[in-house]
Amino acid sequence: MGNATVNGYDGLHLYTDHITDLAVEDVSEIPTLQRKNQVDTDGTGSVSDAERSAYAAKQCSSLAATNKIGVNGARLTLTVAGSDYTERPGVIALVVGRLVCDLVARLI
């Protein structure tokens, strides 16, 4: 991953009654810095557990609404079963972000 990249992954698992999507977004140093005010909503310069949780929930809800999944031409509705956002040290004295969304679509 370069210093200015955003990489996405969708791991689909198919079951007889539902489909799960493990959606992961790895964000390198520069885009993580650019998004900092979206995560650090109180502007303290550090990200609290509550801010991480709120950011993850919001971003995963957005992914659930915009990711399209269908069976036999019918679009299924994705819901958020779990969400997580973490930051870890990067290579240029900044942090990298990782958003993990557990999404589920029930079959009708």
Secondary structure, DSSP 8 states (H G I E B T S, - for coil): --TT-EEEEEEEEE-SSEEEEEEEEEE-HHHHHHTHHHH-TT-SSS--HHHHHHHHHHHHHHHHHH--EEETTEEE-EEEEEEEEEEEE-SSSSEEEEEEEEEEEE--
